[in-house]
Amino acid sequence: MVMRPGLLALTGRIGHAEAHTHACHQLLIVASGHVVVEDDHHDRYPVQGVAFIPAGFRHRVIASPDASGLAAWFDADSPIGLAAATRWHGAGDLGCARTWTTAVAGLPRLTDATPHRPARPQHPVLARAIHHATTTPSGPPDLETLAAAVSMSPSRLGHLFAERLGLSYPIWRRWIMLQRAIDAVRAGANLTAAAHTTGFADSAHLTRTTKAMFGITPTQALTASGWRP
């Protein structure tokens, strides 16, 4: 499993997924077995190696027992998400499974998926803000609280996150919360404890957020990565 702000990637078995939508774009790379994607019109198309499913479109995944490969989710507001939306323009019906399985040529590479800081030196206040947000025991605070902690206006700090990291602060914060929660579960915490120590109201809030972003629960994501309780 690879997880960082703007990206979740899992390698291993690709299983069935009932009809669902998610807030992230999804990339499927099938290394073995057979995988079919079905759109909301119940049209089905086989994945010939690669499929790219845009955010917000209801779909199913039907996989053979031996199907394996890589599944990756990209935040729609991340650099790769925005690049994908631009390159999809005019590619066809974005709600159609045929488009998902055929309009992948020229889309951003997986190595371009992770929002990253430009080569220029990081802004010192942004560095302090990231450190504060990622080390606060109760999880990253809201933008106003974080801005007060580093003595900068919320609007200026929010601009720095978007400019230097490629994600707005609320989106970056949500990814950090999820990353910390999943790390906590992998370290032995149950979902309730992981939720409470990373900024979620409870385990149901954590599960809803994960499912809304990726279409799977935290447990399903961890199991797919090879984790066992």
C-alpha positions in Angstrom: 0.0 0.0 0.0 1.1 3.5 -0.8 -0.8 6.4 0.7 0.1 10.1 0.7 -1.9 13.3 0.2 -3.7 12.9 -3.1 -2.9 9.2 -3.8 -3.9 5.8 -2.5 -2.4 2.8 -4.4 -2.9 -0.9 -3.7 -1.3 -3.9 -5.4 -2.5 -7.5 -5.1 -5.8 -9.2 -5.7 -8.6 -7.3 -7.6 -12.0 -8.3 -6.2 -15.6 -7.7 -7.1 -17.0 -4.3 -6.2 -20.8 -3.7 -6.2 -22.2 -0.6 -7.8 -20.7 2.5 -6.1 -19.3 6.0 -6.8 -16.3 7.7 -5.3 -14.9 11.2 -5.1 -11.5 10.2 -6.5 -10.5 9.2 -10.0 -9.5 5.5 -10.2 -6.8 3.8 -12.2 -7.0 0.0 -12.7 -4.0 -1.9 -14.1 -4.8 -5.6 -14.6 -1.7 -7.9 -14.5 -3.5 -11.3 -14.5 -7.0 -12.7 -14.7 -10.0 -10.9 -16.2 -11.7 -7.7 -15.0 -14.8 -6.1 -16.4 -16.2 -2.7 -15.6 -19.9 -2.0 -15.7 -21.4 1.5 -16.0 -24.7 2.8 -14.7 -26.4 1.9 -18.0 -25.4 -1.8 -17.3 -23.0 -1.8 -20.3 -19.9 -3.9 -19.6 -16.5 -3.7 -21.1 -13.4 -5.8 -20.3 -10.3 -4.1 -19.0 -7.6 -4.7 -21.6 -4.7 -3.9 -19.3 -5.7 -0.5 -18.1 -8.9 1.4 -17.2 -9.4 4.9 -15.8 -12.7 5.6 -14.1 -13.5 9.3 -13.5 -14.8 10.5 -10.1 -18.5 10.7 -9.5 -19.7 8.0 -11.9 -21.5 4.9 -10.6 -19.9 1.6 -11.6 -19.3 -2.0 -10.8 -16.2 -4.1 -11.0 -16.5 -7.8 -11.9 -13.3 -9.8 -11.5 -12.2 -13.4 -12.0 -10.8 -15.2 -8.9 -7.3 -14.9 -10.2 -7.5 -11.2 -11.1 -4.6 -9.1 -9.7 -2.8 -5.9 -10.4 -2.8 -2.3 -9.2 -5.7 -0.1 -8.1 -5.0 3.6 -7.5 -7.2 6.5 -6.5 -6.2 10.1 -7.3 -7.9 13.1 -5.7 -9.9 14.9 -8.4 -8.3 18.3 -7.2 -4.7 17.0 -7.3 -2.4 17.8 -10.2 -3.0 14.4 -11.9 -6.7 14.7 -11.3 -6.9 18.1 -13.0 -4.6 16.9 -15.8 -6.8 13.8 -16.4 -9.9 16.0 -16.6 -8.3 18.2 -19.2 -7.1 15.3 -21.3 -10.5 13.6 -21.0 -12.2 16.6 -22.6 -13.8 15.3 -25.9 -12.8 11.7 -25.2 -16.5 10.5 -25.2 -19.2 9.9 -22.7 -17.4 10.0 -19.3 -20.2 7.9 -17.8 -19.6 5.0 -20.3 -17.5 2.0 -19.4 -16.2 2.0 -23.0 -14.6 5.4 -22.5 -13.0 4.2 -19.2 -11.4 1.2 -21.0 -10.3 2.9 -24.2 -9.6 6.6 -23.5 -6.5 6.0 -21.3 -3.9 6.8 -23.9 -2.1 10.1 -23.1 -3.4 10.3 -19.5 -0.9 11.3 -16.8 1.5 8.6 -15.7 1.3 7.0 -12.3 4.6 8.6 -11.4 3.0 12.0 -12.0 0.2 11.2 -9.6 1.5 12.5 -6.3 1.2 16.1 -5.5 4.7 17.4 -4.8 6.5 20.5 -3.8 8.3 22.3 -6.6 12.1 22.3 -6.5 12.2 25.8 -5.0 12.8 26.1 -1.3 9.8 25.4 0.9 8.2 28.4 2.5 9.3 28.3 6.2 5.8 29.0 7.6 4.4 26.2 5.4 7.0 23.9 6.8 6.0 24.8 10.3 2.4 24.4 9.5 2.9 20.9 8.0 4.9 19.9 11.0 2.3 21.2 13.4 -0.6 19.5 11.5 1.1 16.1 11.2 2.3 16.0 14.8 -0.8 17.2 16.7 -2.0 14.2 18.8 -5.7 14.7 18.0 -5.1 15.1 14.2 -4.6 18.1 12.0 -6.6 21.1 13.1 -8.9 23.2 10.9 -7.3 26.0 8.8 -8.1 28.8 11.2 -6.6 27.0 14.2 -3.5 26.0 12.2 -3.0 29.5 10.9 -3.2 31.0 14.4 -0.5 28.5 15.5 1.9 29.6 12.8 1.0 33.4 13.0 -0.3 33.7 9.4 -3.8 34.6 8.1 -5.9 31.6 7.1 -6.3 32.9 3.5 -2.5 33.3 3.0 -1.8 29.9 4.6 -4.5 28.2 2.5 -3.0 29.8 -0.6 0.5 28.4 0.3 -1.0 24.9 0.6 -2.6 25.1 -2.8 0.4 26.8 -4.5 3.2 24.6 -3.0 1.5 21.2 -2.4 -1.1 21.2 -5.2 -4.1 20.5 -2.8 -6.3 22.9 -0.8 -5.8 22.6 2.9 -9.2 20.9 3.6 -8.4 18.2 1.1 -4.8 17.8 2.2 -6.0 17.6 5.9 -8.5 14.8 4.9 -5.8 12.7 3.3 -3.5 13.2 6.3 -6.3 12.1 8.7 -7.0 9.0 6.6 -3.3 8.2 6.3 -2.8 8.5 10.1 -6.0 6.4 10.8 -4.9 3.6 8.5 -1.4 3.7 10.0 -2.9 3.4 13.5 -5.0 0.4 12.5 -2.0 -1.3 10.9 -0.2 -0.7 14.3 -2.9 -2.5 16.2 -5.6 0.1 17.0 -9.2 -0.7 16.3 -11.2 1.6 14.0 -12.8 3.5 16.9 -9.5 4.3 18.6 -7.9 5.1 15.2 -10.7 7.5 14.4 -10.6 9.3 17.8 -6.9 9.9 17.7 -6.8 11.2 14.1 -9.5 13.8 14.0 -12.6 11.8 13.0 -15.7 11.9 15.2 -16.0 8.1 15.4 -15.4 5.0 13.4 -18.5 5.5 11.3 -17.2 8.9 10.3 -13.9 7.3 9.3 -15.7 4.6 7.3 -18.0 7.0 5.5 -15.1 9.3 4.5 -13.0 6.3 3.2 -16.0 4.9 1.3 -16.9 8.3 -0.2 -13.4 8.8 -1.4 -12.5 5.3 -2.6 -15.6 3.2 -2.7 -14.2 0.8 -0.1 -14.0 0.7 3.7 -10.8 1.1 5.7 -10.8 -2.6 6.4 -11.2 -3.5 2.8 -8.4 -1.2 1.8 -6.1 -2.8 4.5 -7.1 -6.3 3.6 -6.4 -5.7 -0.1 -2.9 -4.5 0.9 -2.2 -7.8 2.6 -2.8 -6.6 6.1 -4.4 -9.1 8.6 -5.7 -8.2 12.0 
